[in-house]
Each structure stands twice: as structure tokens, then as C-alpha cells.
Amino acid sequence: MENMPTLIWLCVAAILVASMQIGFMFVEAGFVRSKNSINVAMKNVIDFSIAFLAFILVGAALMFGYSGSGFIGWDSNLLGLNSISPDIIPMLVFQAMFCGTAATILSGAVAERIRFPGYLLIAVVVSVAVYPVVGHWIWGDILMGEKAAGWLQLQGFVDSAGATVVHVTGGFAALAAIMVLGPRVGRYAKDTGDSQHIQGYSPVLAAAGAMILFTGWLGFNTGGLDPRSAEFSYALLNTVIAACAATLAATFLGYLRSGVFRTEYMINGLLSGLVAVTASAPYTMPIMALLLGIGAALFSLLCAEFVEKKLKLDDSVHAFSTHGAAGVMGTIAVPLVARPGTFEMPLFEHLTIQTMGTLLAAGFAFATVYAAAYTLNRLSLLRVTEDEEVMGLNIVEHGTVLGTASLETVLKRLNEGDIDLSARVDFDPFDEGAELAHGFNDFLARVEKSERLAREKLLAEQAANEKIERDILVKVGDQERERAEEINATLARFQSAFENQVHQLQNQALQLASQSEQLMVQSDTSEVKASDANSIACEAVEIAQRVSESTNELAATLRDMSFDMGSANQSVQTAAQASIKGRNAVSSLEKGAEDIGKLVASINYIMRRTNILALNATIEAAHAGEHGESFGVVANEIRTLAQQTSGVSIEIQDIIGNISGLIGEAVARFRVIDEEINGLTAITSEAQKSASQQASKGDQLGQLVKGATELSVRAGHNVDLVAEQIGSTATSAENLGETASVLKNIASDIEDNFNAMQSKIRQN
């Protein structure tokens, strides 16, 4: 006891660790739904009681007793408090608090779906078979000295305050339990398998629990240290630094991941920082504690997402990532964050021991709890049914309704159609949700009444509609009967007429049979003439072929004539256009003659003015005497010019007169040409039309000749069967006669049209 911390601080630390049970209860209760909150409170109280008693009565003998192998200890004096020294009682109580913490970590992970008795049995397993064994490996010498040291402790494994003994043990025990239990109802979507967030009913309560844990952790990390030592001071400071750094890091890392500041990120970040620094709190520098807290927050966050989204494991409070994963990281990192000179062991060797010890402790806790949970689940002692889970563990396990749990149950059953509107919420008049439940029952009563009235109204409307439908059906039935009677009468008339037709047909058949017999008799006499008919048919084919060739030549000639008439028509059109242009030119010439006449008139005017000017000049010359000789000369010149102009004017007038006469004659001739062109256009158009018609009739004649040829060919082929088909031969002969008559008529029409066209062409 000389090396133990002072008794007062150890007792205070034990009290602080005990208060952490309140923090765990608040965190878990805040993270679950209100319908399971009573179950959470019950578990946290009961598992602490079980863990404390199990450890004091059995666990301490296994953890602190002597062992030859270092795997598990045993001391009968510690078994059942048989004989213990008062000096070790404070440390024994302190370690019992740690055992209670390890068991409680499991509670949050399996919340909302585990049976209460099954959970208590697993808490016993953790308190007796897991925590004491791992504790002996690492802390075996705490009470009895070096002789009771565990095998990891002898190898140099370091875990100052239980990052592995408490948190890795509890975290991996939680992982094993949730793997056996499976996820909560609705935690993962049935169609896609995506995780769906289940919101706890009180994040404020969870945050309060986290702060209580923070406070209790100060005793958790320093309780085994001498308050007067440097290690104690470092442990106290590093615990706070790591927790604060992890809180901030997790909060902002969570914001970067989700875009919001979520409470669970902050709380789990705080706890992961506390867990990670627990193994090295007395041995590290404050700056390393800060980095350790940040690293733990990041590692815990990524681990939580991996477990939730990849492994599809439902950890209600992320206990595994917060305690198990952060504990593994913090324990392995001890040699990396320790102050220089703290440990004499080489770094790589120390890292190897830390890694091996942590993983072995985690594997042992996982395997032990998994075996226990699997066995209990096979016995139906672990997982509640789906209906019980939906109802809530408060009422299923403890017979207590808290808040709106009963209301939620009724609403869910109404939504699923399990109950009708006559259902009511059962509630305790003194419960906090009594007024809400009472109001909801009133609402259901009003809805039920409205539904009943609506149903009655609907039934009345259906009855009225049914009556209308029946009336319509009766009316339609009457109409259908009348229509059926009309149809029957029509059918009767049709039957009578049909019978008459059948009777007539039978008579016709008898007559046809009689005629057939006569034809058969005649066919017997016609066999002799079959050969002659065959020869005649062959000659008819040859004649028809020659007629067809002549007809085709005639049609070709008519088509050529039609083409020539078209060309003539185009030439006539060209002549008409030339006539129009000539007439326009004559008109222009006539206009030019008129302009020349106007010019001659102007010349005559100038001539008269010139004569007057010559006369005036002569008069002036006479008056001037000798001085006016020049005027006389000018007057003579002007007079001569006037005379010449007069002569030219007379000649121009004669020419214009002749041109006008020619223009008139040209206009008259152009009118005659226009009339001839118009007549020629009409004749050529009519000739082209007639030629086209004759060509078309020639084609028809060719088709008819072709048909006659085919008939002749068939007659030639069938002449050998004339005895059996004499009626068909007669019909073919008649058709040939009719065809010949048609051909004759068409040929006559073609000849008449052709002669008419020729006479018109000759006339033109």
C-alpha cells in the first residue's frame, strides 16, 4: 500500500467513476426513442449492480490472484470477500467501478431490441469471464504485487487507465452482441438496404450525459496515480486537452460530412478523445494529447460510417467506434505519443507488444460475448419480436408507458390497418401524455362519427343509384324485346323469300340438267368436227396476230401523227407570237409616221416664217436704197431657203402618205394572218386531240385483239376436250363474235375520225 495513491483521492476517483454511470444512462437514453427510455434506465442501474457484485464476489479473485501462466489468476481469499485486507478495499472498489463501466458500454450498442433478462446474463459474462481475465493480463499486480502480474504486463504492455481493459473490452463485446442481434426494425431500407437515421428523443439529455462522463473521466484517468506526482498532473491536463480537441474536430468533421452540426458527432467525438487518451494520459505531452484527440475523432467517425454503411451493423449509440476503435488506436499509439525517456523498450518492439496485446484482448472479448449471445439468442432469450420492438420495451419489458408511446402504437396500427377507428389510446390519467392521448381519443371519436355518417350517406346514394340503374335496365330490356320482335319478323320474311329463291333455283337446276343432257348428246355429234374447229382456231390465232400487229402499227402511226400535230401546234404558236411582234412593230412605225408628220408641220411653219422674213428683208432693202443691198442679198437667200424647204416638205409629205398607206395595208394583212393563225391553231389542236383519241382507241383495239388472240389460243388448246366442254367452246365463239363486232365498230370509228382529220388537214 505504500506505493498506492492517497486513500482520499482514490475514494474521490471511485466516486467520480461511479458518477459516469449516470452519464452513460443519459447518453443512451437521449439517443434512443422515448418508448425505450425506461428500459435504458433500468439496464444502466441493474448492470452496474450486477457488475459490482459479480466483480467483488468472483471477478477480483480471477483478476488479482496469483497465476503461474499469467493468463488468469486465482486467490481464494478474494473469492466472496472471504478474507480481505482493509488496505486493498479502496482499490478493489475502484476496480469494481471500472468493471461496471465495461459492462455498461454494451448497453448502449444493443438498445431498443434486446430482452432485459438476456442483457443481464451478458452483463454477468462480461463482469465475470471477460473483464477480470483481460484485467489480469494487463493489471494483475495491482493488489498482490509482481507475483500476480499478467503475461502482457510482463511483456511491457502499457494501459494507464483502461483504454484496452475497459473500453476495447466493452467495445468489442458490443460488436459481438449487435452482430447476433441484428439491426432494429426500419434501420435499413428493405428495397435499397440504405441506412436510415433513427432520431433519439432527447439530444439535450445525451449532451448532459456526455458532460457528466467528461467530469467522471477526470477521476477515471487519475484515480490510480499519486496526486503529488508529475504523472497525475499530466494525466489531468491531457485528459481535458484530448477531449476538447476531439469534440471540436468531430463537430466540424461531421459538418463536412453531413452539412449540419449534429449532436451525435459532438458527443461521440468527445468520448472518443477521452477513450484514446486513457492509455497514455500520464505519459504524453499536451500537444501530443491534442493530436491524439483529433486523430481519435477522425478514426472514430470513419469507423462508425464503415460499420453502419458497409457492415450493415446497427450500433444504437456508436459504442464500438467510440470505445472499441478509439481504444485500439489510443493503446497502440502509446509508444508514439509518450514523452522521451518514459519507456526503455525500443519503439518498434513496444509497438509490437501494444498491437498484439490490444488485438488479443479485443479478440478474446469478442469471441466470449459472441458465444454467449449466440447461445442466448438460440434459446430465444436475447432478441425481442418485431411487434414487441415496435410497441417499445417500456411496456413490453416493464409494463410502463412513458409519454406518447401508446399513442405511437395506436397510430402505427391505424396506419397499417390492424385496427379500425373505434380503437382508443389507453393512458394513465396521471401520465404526462394523458392530455394528448385524451385529445387524440376525442379526435378518433369525431373521425369515427364522420366516417359513419359518410358511410350512411354513401349507402343511401348507392341505393338511389341502384334504383336508377334498375329503371334504366328495365327500359333497356323493353327496348331490346321490341327490337328482338322486329328482328324475328324480318327473319321470317327473309326465310319465306329465301325458300322461294331456293325453289326457283331448284327448278333452274332441273332445267340446266335437262339442257346439259341435251348438250351432252350434241357434244357426241361434235367430236367429229373437233379437228376442223382446231384448224379454224389456229387460223383465227394467226389472223388475230396479224390484226394485232396491224393495230399496233396503226396506233404507232397515230401517236406519231399526234406528236407531229403537237409540233405543228407549237409552230403555229410561234407564228402567232411573231405576228404579234410584227403588229407591234407596225404600230411603232405608224407612231413614227405621225411624229414625222408633226415634224413636217413644224417645217412648214418655219417655211412660212422664213417667207415673211424674206419679205421684210426685201422691204427694208427697198427703203434703205444703196445701203440696203446686203439686206436684199439676205432676203434672196432666205427666199431661196424657204422655197427649198417648201419642196422638201412636200416630198416628205408624199413619203409619209405612202408609208401610211403601206402601214394600213400591213395592219390589214396582219389581221388576216392572225385570223389564219387562230384557225390553224384550232385545227391543229383538234387534229392533235383527234389523233390522241385515235391512238387511244388503237391501243384499246390492240388490247381487244390481244384478248381475241388469247381466246383463240384457249379455243385451240381446248378443242381436244370439246366433247366435255362444248358449252365453254360455244361461249368462247360468242365472245369472239362480240369481240369481232366491237373491233369492227372501233375500226369504223377510227377510219371515220382519220378521214375527217385528213379532210381538215387538206382544207388547211
QUINOR-V93116 format. One record per backbone hydrogen bond with DSSP energy under -0.5 kcal/mol. CO is the residue of the C=O (numbers start at 1). NH is the residue of the N-H. E is the energy in kcal/mol with one decimal. If there is no record, write none. Layout:
co=CO nh=NH e=E
co=CO nh=NH e=E
This chain:
co=1 nh=4 e=-1.0
co=6 nh=10 e=-1.9
co=7 nh=11 e=-2.0
co=8 nh=12 e=-2.3
co=9 nh=13 e=-2.9
co=10 nh=14 e=-2.1
co=11 nh=15 e=-2.1
co=12 nh=16 e=-2.4
co=13 nh=17 e=-2.6
co=14 nh=18 e=-2.3
co=15 nh=19 e=-2.0
co=16 nh=20 e=-0.8
co=17 nh=20 e=-0.7
co=18 nh=21 e=-1.6
co=19 nh=22 e=-1.0
co=19 nh=23 e=-1.4
co=20 nh=24 e=-2.8
co=21 nh=25 e=-2.0
co=22 nh=26 e=-2.5
co=23 nh=27 e=-2.6
co=24 nh=28 e=-2.5
co=25 nh=29 e=-2.6
co=26 nh=30 e=-2.4
co=27 nh=31 e=-1.5
co=28 nh=32 e=-1.0
co=30 nh=202 e=-1.6
co=32 nh=201 e=-2.8
co=33 nh=36 e=-2.3
co=34 nh=37 e=-1.2
co=35 nh=394 e=-2.4
co=36 nh=40 e=-1.9
co=37 nh=41 e=-2.2
co=38 nh=42 e=-2.5
co=39 nh=43 e=-2.4
co=40 nh=44 e=-2.3
co=41 nh=45 e=-1.7
co=42 nh=46 e=-2.8
co=43 nh=47 e=-3.3
co=44 nh=48 e=-0.8
co=45 nh=49 e=-1.6
co=46 nh=50 e=-2.9
co=47 nh=51 e=-2.9
co=48 nh=52 e=-2.6
co=49 nh=53 e=-2.3
co=50 nh=54 e=-3.1
co=51 nh=55 e=-2.4
co=52 nh=56 e=-2.5
co=53 nh=57 e=-2.8
co=54 nh=58 e=-2.3
co=54 nh=59 e=-2.4
co=55 nh=60 e=-3.3
co=56 nh=81 e=-0.6
co=57 nh=80 e=-3.0
co=58 nh=61 e=-0.6
co=58 nh=62 e=-1.4
co=59 nh=63 e=-2.4
co=60 nh=64 e=-2.7
co=61 nh=65 e=-0.7
co=62 nh=73 e=-2.1
co=66 nh=74 e=-1.3
co=70 nh=151 e=-1.9
co=74 nh=66 e=-0.9
co=75 nh=78 e=-1.2
co=75 nh=79 e=-0.7
co=77 nh=83 e=-2.9
co=78 nh=80 e=-0.5
co=78 nh=81 e=-1.3
co=79 nh=82 e=-0.9
co=85 nh=88 e=-1.4
co=85 nh=89 e=-0.6
co=86 nh=89 e=-0.6
co=86 nh=90 e=-0.5
co=88 nh=92 e=-2.5
co=89 nh=93 e=-2.9
co=90 nh=94 e=-2.5
co=91 nh=95 e=-2.5
co=92 nh=96 e=-1.9
co=93 nh=97 e=-1.8
co=94 nh=98 e=-1.4
co=95 nh=99 e=-2.1
co=96 nh=100 e=-2.0
co=97 nh=101 e=-1.8
co=98 nh=102 e=-2.2
co=99 nh=103 e=-2.0
co=100 nh=104 e=-1.9
co=101 nh=105 e=-1.7
co=102 nh=106 e=-0.7
co=103 nh=106 e=-0.5
co=103 nh=107 e=-0.7
co=104 nh=107 e=-0.7
co=104 nh=108 e=-1.0
co=105 nh=109 e=-1.0
co=106 nh=110 e=-1.6
co=108 nh=111 e=-1.0
co=109 nh=316 e=-1.6
co=110 nh=113 e=-1.1
co=110 nh=114 e=-0.6
co=113 nh=384 e=-1.9
co=115 nh=119 e=-2.3
co=116 nh=120 e=-1.9
co=117 nh=121 e=-1.9
co=118 nh=122 e=-1.9
co=119 nh=123 e=-2.4
co=120 nh=124 e=-1.7
co=121 nh=125 e=-1.9
co=122 nh=126 e=-2.5
co=123 nh=127 e=-2.2
co=124 nh=128 e=-2.2
co=125 nh=129 e=-2.6
co=125 nh=130 e=-1.0
co=126 nh=130 e=-0.6
co=126 nh=131 e=-2.8
co=130 nh=134 e=-2.4
co=131 nh=135 e=-2.7
co=132 nh=136 e=-2.0
co=133 nh=137 e=-1.7
co=134 nh=138 e=-1.3
co=135 nh=139 e=-3.6
co=136 nh=140 e=-1.0
co=137 nh=152 e=-0.5
co=137 nh=153 e=-2.3
co=139 nh=142 e=-1.8
co=140 nh=144 e=-0.5
co=141 nh=145 e=-1.5
co=145 nh=148 e=-1.6
co=146 nh=149 e=-1.5
co=147 nh=67 e=-0.7
co=150 nh=154 e=-2.0
co=151 nh=155 e=-1.0
co=152 nh=156 e=-0.6
co=152 nh=157 e=-2.4
co=153 nh=156 e=-1.0
co=162 nh=166 e=-1.8
co=162 nh=167 e=-1.9
co=163 nh=168 e=-1.5
co=164 nh=169 e=-1.7
co=166 nh=170 e=-2.4
co=167 nh=171 e=-2.9
co=168 nh=172 e=-2.5
co=169 nh=173 e=-1.7
co=170 nh=174 e=-1.9
co=171 nh=175 e=-1.9
co=172 nh=176 e=-2.0
co=173 nh=177 e=-1.9
co=174 nh=178 e=-2.4
co=175 nh=179 e=-1.6
co=176 nh=180 e=-1.5
co=177 nh=181 e=-2.6
co=178 nh=182 e=-2.2
co=184 nh=187 e=-2.1
co=187 nh=196 e=-3.3
co=189 nh=193 e=-1.6
co=194 nh=189 e=-2.8
co=197 nh=199 e=-0.7
co=202 nh=206 e=-1.7
co=203 nh=207 e=-2.4
co=204 nh=208 e=-2.3
co=205 nh=209 e=-2.2
co=206 nh=210 e=-2.0
co=207 nh=211 e=-1.9
co=208 nh=212 e=-1.9
co=209 nh=213 e=-2.3
co=210 nh=214 e=-2.2
co=211 nh=215 e=-2.2
co=212 nh=216 e=-2.7
co=213 nh=217 e=-2.3
co=214 nh=218 e=-0.7
co=215 nh=218 e=-1.1
co=215 nh=219 e=-0.6
co=216 nh=219 e=-0.8
co=216 nh=220 e=-1.7
co=217 nh=221 e=-2.6
co=218 nh=222 e=-0.7
co=219 nh=223 e=-1.7
co=222 nh=225 e=-1.8
co=225 nh=227 e=-0.5
co=226 nh=229 e=-2.6
co=229 nh=233 e=-1.3
co=230 nh=234 e=-2.7
co=231 nh=235 e=-2.8
co=232 nh=236 e=-2.4
co=233 nh=237 e=-2.4
co=234 nh=238 e=-3.2
co=235 nh=239 e=-1.8
co=236 nh=240 e=-1.4
co=237 nh=241 e=-2.5
co=238 nh=242 e=-2.6
co=239 nh=243 e=-1.9
co=240 nh=244 e=-2.4
co=241 nh=245 e=-2.7
co=242 nh=246 e=-2.4
co=243 nh=247 e=-2.1
co=244 nh=248 e=-2.3
co=245 nh=249 e=-2.5
co=246 nh=250 e=-2.7
co=247 nh=251 e=-2.0
co=248 nh=252 e=-2.2
co=249 nh=253 e=-2.6
co=250 nh=254 e=-2.5
co=251 nh=255 e=-1.5
co=252 nh=256 e=-2.1
co=253 nh=257 e=-1.5
co=254 nh=258 e=-2.5
co=255 nh=259 e=-2.9
co=260 nh=262 e=-1.1
co=262 nh=266 e=-1.4
co=263 nh=267 e=-2.6
co=264 nh=268 e=-2.4
co=265 nh=269 e=-2.1
co=266 nh=270 e=-2.3
co=267 nh=271 e=-2.3
co=268 nh=272 e=-2.4
co=269 nh=273 e=-2.1
co=270 nh=274 e=-1.8
co=271 nh=275 e=-2.6
co=272 nh=276 e=-2.5
co=273 nh=277 e=-1.7
co=274 nh=278 e=-0.7
co=275 nh=278 e=-0.9
co=275 nh=279 e=-0.5
co=277 nh=281 e=-1.2
co=278 nh=161 e=-1.2
co=279 nh=160 e=-2.1
co=280 nh=283 e=-1.4
co=280 nh=284 e=-1.2
co=283 nh=339 e=-3.3
co=285 nh=289 e=-2.1
co=286 nh=290 e=-2.1
co=287 nh=291 e=-2.1
co=288 nh=292 e=-2.6
co=289 nh=293 e=-2.2
co=290 nh=294 e=-2.1
co=291 nh=295 e=-2.7
co=292 nh=296 e=-2.4
co=293 nh=297 e=-2.0
co=294 nh=298 e=-2.1
co=295 nh=299 e=-2.8
co=296 nh=300 e=-2.6
co=297 nh=301 e=-2.0
co=298 nh=302 e=-2.4
co=299 nh=303 e=-2.2
co=300 nh=304 e=-2.3
co=301 nh=305 e=-1.9
co=302 nh=306 e=-2.1
co=303 nh=307 e=-2.6
co=304 nh=308 e=-2.2
co=305 nh=309 e=-2.9
co=305 nh=310 e=-0.6
co=306 nh=310 e=-1.7
co=306 nh=311 e=-2.2
co=307 nh=313 e=-2.6
co=313 nh=315 e=-1.0
co=314 nh=316 e=-0.7
co=315 nh=318 e=-0.9
co=318 nh=322 e=-2.1
co=319 nh=323 e=-2.7
co=319 nh=324 e=-1.0
co=320 nh=324 e=-0.7
co=320 nh=325 e=-2.5
co=321 nh=326 e=-1.1
co=323 nh=327 e=-1.6
co=324 nh=328 e=-2.2
co=325 nh=329 e=-2.3
co=326 nh=330 e=-2.7
co=327 nh=331 e=-2.3
co=328 nh=332 e=-2.3
co=329 nh=333 e=-1.9
co=331 nh=334 e=-1.3
co=332 nh=335 e=-0.5
co=333 nh=336 e=-0.6
co=333 nh=337 e=-1.8
co=334 nh=338 e=-1.2
co=337 nh=285 e=-0.8
co=339 nh=342 e=-2.0
co=346 nh=350 e=-2.8
co=347 nh=351 e=-2.9
co=348 nh=352 e=-2.2
co=349 nh=353 e=-2.2
co=350 nh=354 e=-2.6
co=351 nh=355 e=-2.7
co=352 nh=356 e=-2.8
co=353 nh=357 e=-2.6
co=354 nh=358 e=-2.2
co=355 nh=359 e=-2.4
co=356 nh=360 e=-2.4
co=357 nh=361 e=-2.2
co=358 nh=362 e=-2.4
co=359 nh=363 e=-2.8
co=360 nh=364 e=-2.5
co=361 nh=365 e=-2.2
co=362 nh=366 e=-2.4
co=363 nh=367 e=-2.7
co=364 nh=368 e=-2.2
co=365 nh=369 e=-2.1
co=366 nh=370 e=-2.5
co=367 nh=371 e=-2.1
co=368 nh=372 e=-1.9
co=369 nh=373 e=-3.1
co=370 nh=374 e=-2.8
co=371 nh=375 e=-2.0
co=372 nh=376 e=-2.4
co=373 nh=377 e=-2.5
co=374 nh=378 e=-2.2
co=375 nh=379 e=-1.3
co=376 nh=381 e=-2.9
co=377 nh=380 e=-1.7
co=382 nh=115 e=-3.5
co=385 nh=389 e=-2.5
co=386 nh=390 e=-2.5
co=387 nh=391 e=-2.3
co=388 nh=392 e=-2.0
co=392 nh=396 e=-1.8
co=393 nh=397 e=-2.2
co=393 nh=398 e=-0.8
co=394 nh=398 e=-1.0
co=394 nh=400 e=-2.0
co=395 nh=399 e=-0.8
co=400 nh=402 e=-0.5
co=402 nh=405 e=-1.3
co=404 nh=408 e=-2.7
co=405 nh=409 e=-2.1
co=406 nh=410 e=-2.2
co=407 nh=411 e=-2.5
co=408 nh=412 e=-2.5
co=409 nh=413 e=-2.5
co=410 nh=414 e=-2.6
co=411 nh=415 e=-2.5
co=412 nh=416 e=-2.1
co=413 nh=417 e=-0.8
co=413 nh=418 e=-2.2
co=413 nh=419 e=-0.9
co=414 nh=417 e=-0.7
co=420 nh=423 e=-1.7
co=427 nh=429 e=-0.5
co=428 nh=431 e=-2.5
co=431 nh=434 e=-1.7
co=433 nh=437 e=-2.6
co=434 nh=438 e=-2.9
co=435 nh=439 e=-2.6
co=436 nh=440 e=-2.4
co=437 nh=441 e=-2.4
co=438 nh=442 e=-2.1
co=439 nh=443 e=-2.3
co=440 nh=444 e=-2.7
co=441 nh=445 e=-2.3
co=442 nh=446 e=-2.3
co=443 nh=447 e=-2.7
co=444 nh=448 e=-2.9
co=445 nh=449 e=-2.4
co=446 nh=450 e=-2.8
co=447 nh=451 e=-2.7
co=448 nh=452 e=-2.3
co=449 nh=453 e=-2.7
co=450 nh=454 e=-2.6
co=451 nh=455 e=-2.3
co=452 nh=456 e=-2.5
co=453 nh=457 e=-2.6
co=454 nh=458 e=-2.5
co=455 nh=459 e=-2.7
co=456 nh=460 e=-2.4
co=457 nh=461 e=-2.7
co=458 nh=462 e=-2.6
co=459 nh=463 e=-2.5
co=460 nh=464 e=-2.5
co=461 nh=465 e=-2.7
co=462 nh=466 e=-2.6
co=463 nh=467 e=-2.2
co=464 nh=468 e=-2.3
co=465 nh=469 e=-2.6
co=466 nh=470 e=-2.6
co=467 nh=471 e=-2.5
co=468 nh=472 e=-2.5
co=469 nh=473 e=-2.6
co=470 nh=474 e=-2.6
co=471 nh=475 e=-2.5
co=472 nh=476 e=-2.8
co=473 nh=477 e=-2.4
co=474 nh=478 e=-2.3
co=475 nh=479 e=-2.3
co=476 nh=480 e=-2.4
co=477 nh=481 e=-2.3
co=478 nh=482 e=-2.4
co=479 nh=483 e=-2.3
co=480 nh=484 e=-2.4
co=481 nh=485 e=-2.4
co=482 nh=486 e=-2.2
co=483 nh=487 e=-2.4
co=484 nh=488 e=-2.5
co=485 nh=489 e=-2.4
co=486 nh=490 e=-2.5
co=487 nh=491 e=-2.6
co=488 nh=492 e=-2.1
co=489 nh=493 e=-2.4
co=490 nh=494 e=-2.8
co=491 nh=495 e=-2.5
co=492 nh=496 e=-2.2
co=493 nh=497 e=-2.5
co=494 nh=498 e=-3.0
co=495 nh=499 e=-2.6
co=496 nh=500 e=-2.0
co=497 nh=501 e=-2.5
co=498 nh=502 e=-2.7
co=499 nh=503 e=-2.6
co=500 nh=504 e=-2.7
co=501 nh=505 e=-3.0
co=502 nh=506 e=-2.6
co=503 nh=507 e=-2.1
co=504 nh=508 e=-2.8
co=505 nh=509 e=-2.5
co=506 nh=510 e=-2.3
co=507 nh=511 e=-2.6
co=508 nh=512 e=-3.0
co=509 nh=513 e=-2.5
co=510 nh=514 e=-2.5
co=511 nh=515 e=-2.8
co=512 nh=516 e=-2.6
co=513 nh=517 e=-2.4
co=514 nh=518 e=-2.2
co=515 nh=519 e=-3.0
co=516 nh=520 e=-2.7
co=517 nh=521 e=-2.2
co=518 nh=522 e=-2.6
co=519 nh=523 e=-2.9
co=520 nh=524 e=-1.6
co=521 nh=525 e=-1.0
co=522 nh=526 e=-1.0
co=523 nh=527 e=-0.8
co=524 nh=527 e=-0.6
co=526 nh=529 e=-0.5
co=527 nh=530 e=-1.3
co=528 nh=531 e=-0.5
co=529 nh=533 e=-2.4
co=530 nh=534 e=-2.1
co=531 nh=535 e=-2.1
co=532 nh=536 e=-2.7
co=533 nh=537 e=-2.7
co=534 nh=538 e=-2.2
co=535 nh=539 e=-2.5
co=536 nh=540 e=-2.8
co=537 nh=541 e=-2.3
co=538 nh=542 e=-2.3
co=539 nh=543 e=-3.0
co=540 nh=544 e=-3.1
co=541 nh=545 e=-2.4
co=542 nh=546 e=-2.5
co=543 nh=547 e=-3.1
co=544 nh=548 e=-2.7
co=545 nh=549 e=-2.6
co=546 nh=550 e=-2.9
co=547 nh=551 e=-3.2
co=548 nh=552 e=-2.5
co=549 nh=553 e=-2.5
co=550 nh=554 e=-2.9
co=551 nh=555 e=-2.8
co=552 nh=556 e=-2.4
co=553 nh=557 e=-2.8
co=554 nh=558 e=-2.8
co=555 nh=559 e=-2.2
co=556 nh=560 e=-2.6
co=557 nh=561 e=-2.8
co=558 nh=562 e=-2.7
co=559 nh=563 e=-2.4
co=560 nh=564 e=-2.8
co=561 nh=565 e=-3.1
co=562 nh=566 e=-1.9
co=563 nh=567 e=-2.2
co=564 nh=568 e=-3.1
co=565 nh=569 e=-2.7
co=566 nh=570 e=-2.2
co=567 nh=571 e=-2.4
co=568 nh=572 e=-3.0
co=569 nh=573 e=-2.4
co=570 nh=574 e=-2.2
co=571 nh=575 e=-2.7
co=572 nh=576 e=-2.7
co=573 nh=577 e=-2.2
co=574 nh=578 e=-2.4
co=575 nh=579 e=-3.0
co=576 nh=580 e=-2.3
co=577 nh=581 e=-2.2
co=578 nh=582 e=-2.8
co=579 nh=583 e=-2.9
co=580 nh=584 e=-2.2
co=581 nh=585 e=-2.2
co=582 nh=586 e=-2.8
co=583 nh=587 e=-2.3
co=584 nh=588 e=-2.2
co=585 nh=589 e=-2.5
co=586 nh=590 e=-3.1
co=587 nh=591 e=-2.1
co=588 nh=592 e=-2.0
co=589 nh=593 e=-2.4
co=590 nh=594 e=-2.0
co=591 nh=595 e=-2.0
co=592 nh=596 e=-2.4
co=593 nh=597 e=-2.5
co=594 nh=598 e=-2.0
co=595 nh=599 e=-2.0
co=596 nh=600 e=-2.8
co=597 nh=601 e=-2.4
co=598 nh=602 e=-1.8
co=599 nh=603 e=-2.4
co=600 nh=604 e=-2.8
co=601 nh=605 e=-2.1
co=602 nh=606 e=-2.6
co=603 nh=607 e=-2.7
co=604 nh=608 e=-2.7
co=605 nh=609 e=-2.4
co=606 nh=610 e=-2.4
co=607 nh=611 e=-2.6
co=608 nh=612 e=-2.3
co=609 nh=613 e=-2.2
co=610 nh=614 e=-2.7
co=611 nh=615 e=-2.6
co=612 nh=616 e=-2.4
co=613 nh=617 e=-2.2
co=614 nh=618 e=-2.3
co=615 nh=619 e=-2.6
co=616 nh=620 e=-2.5
co=617 nh=621 e=-2.2
co=618 nh=622 e=-2.4
co=619 nh=623 e=-2.0
co=620 nh=624 e=-1.9
co=621 nh=625 e=-1.3
co=624 nh=627 e=-1.2
co=625 nh=628 e=-1.1
co=626 nh=629 e=-1.4
co=628 nh=632 e=-1.7
co=629 nh=633 e=-2.5
co=630 nh=634 e=-2.3
co=631 nh=635 e=-2.6
co=632 nh=636 e=-2.6
co=633 nh=637 e=-2.5
co=634 nh=638 e=-2.7
co=635 nh=639 e=-2.3
co=636 nh=640 e=-2.8
co=637 nh=641 e=-2.6
co=638 nh=642 e=-2.3
co=639 nh=643 e=-2.4
co=640 nh=644 e=-2.7
co=641 nh=645 e=-2.5
co=642 nh=646 e=-2.2
co=643 nh=647 e=-2.2
co=644 nh=648 e=-2.7
co=645 nh=649 e=-2.4
co=646 nh=650 e=-2.1
co=647 nh=651 e=-2.3
co=648 nh=652 e=-2.8
co=649 nh=653 e=-2.2
co=650 nh=654 e=-2.0
co=651 nh=655 e=-2.8
co=652 nh=656 e=-2.8
co=653 nh=657 e=-2.3
co=654 nh=658 e=-2.5
co=655 nh=659 e=-2.9
co=656 nh=660 e=-2.7
co=657 nh=661 e=-2.2
co=658 nh=662 e=-2.5
co=659 nh=663 e=-3.0
co=660 nh=664 e=-2.5
co=661 nh=665 e=-2.5
co=662 nh=666 e=-2.9
co=663 nh=667 e=-2.6
co=664 nh=668 e=-2.4
co=665 nh=669 e=-2.5
co=666 nh=670 e=-2.7
co=667 nh=671 e=-1.9
co=668 nh=672 e=-2.0
co=669 nh=673 e=-2.9
co=670 nh=674 e=-2.7
co=671 nh=675 e=-2.4
co=672 nh=676 e=-2.6
co=673 nh=677 e=-3.2
co=674 nh=678 e=-2.8
co=675 nh=679 e=-2.6
co=676 nh=680 e=-3.3
co=677 nh=681 e=-3.0
co=678 nh=682 e=-2.4
co=679 nh=683 e=-2.6
co=680 nh=684 e=-3.1
co=681 nh=685 e=-2.6
co=682 nh=686 e=-2.7
co=683 nh=687 e=-3.0
co=684 nh=688 e=-2.9
co=685 nh=689 e=-2.6
co=686 nh=690 e=-2.8
co=687 nh=691 e=-2.9
co=688 nh=692 e=-2.5
co=689 nh=693 e=-2.6
co=690 nh=694 e=-2.9
co=691 nh=695 e=-2.6
co=692 nh=696 e=-2.6
co=693 nh=697 e=-2.9
co=694 nh=698 e=-2.5
co=695 nh=699 e=-2.3
co=696 nh=700 e=-2.5
co=697 nh=701 e=-3.2
co=698 nh=702 e=-2.5
co=699 nh=703 e=-2.5
co=700 nh=704 e=-2.9
co=701 nh=705 e=-3.0
co=702 nh=706 e=-2.6
co=703 nh=707 e=-2.8
co=704 nh=708 e=-2.9
co=705 nh=709 e=-2.7
co=706 nh=710 e=-2.7
co=707 nh=711 e=-2.7
co=708 nh=712 e=-2.6
co=709 nh=713 e=-2.8
co=710 nh=714 e=-2.9
co=711 nh=715 e=-2.7
co=712 nh=716 e=-2.6
co=713 nh=717 e=-2.5
co=714 nh=718 e=-2.5
co=715 nh=719 e=-0.7
co=718 nh=721 e=-1.2
co=719 nh=722 e=-1.6
co=721 nh=724 e=-1.1
co=721 nh=725 e=-2.1
co=725 nh=729 e=-2.0
co=726 nh=730 e=-2.3
co=727 nh=731 e=-2.1
co=728 nh=732 e=-2.5
co=729 nh=733 e=-2.4
co=730 nh=734 e=-2.7
co=731 nh=735 e=-2.7
co=732 nh=736 e=-2.6
co=733 nh=737 e=-2.5
co=734 nh=738 e=-2.9
co=735 nh=739 e=-3.1
co=736 nh=740 e=-2.8
co=737 nh=741 e=-2.4
co=738 nh=742 e=-2.7
co=739 nh=743 e=-3.0
co=740 nh=744 e=-2.6
co=741 nh=745 e=-2.5
co=742 nh=746 e=-2.9
co=743 nh=747 e=-3.1
co=744 nh=748 e=-2.5
co=745 nh=749 e=-2.6
co=746 nh=750 e=-2.9
co=747 nh=751 e=-2.7
co=748 nh=752 e=-2.7
co=749 nh=753 e=-2.9
co=750 nh=754 e=-2.9
co=751 nh=755 e=-2.7
co=752 nh=756 e=-2.7
co=753 nh=757 e=-2.4
co=754 nh=758 e=-2.4
co=755 nh=759 e=-2.6
co=756 nh=760 e=-2.2
co=757 nh=761 e=-2.4
co=758 nh=762 e=-2.6
co=759 nh=763 e=-2.5
co=760 nh=764 e=-1.9
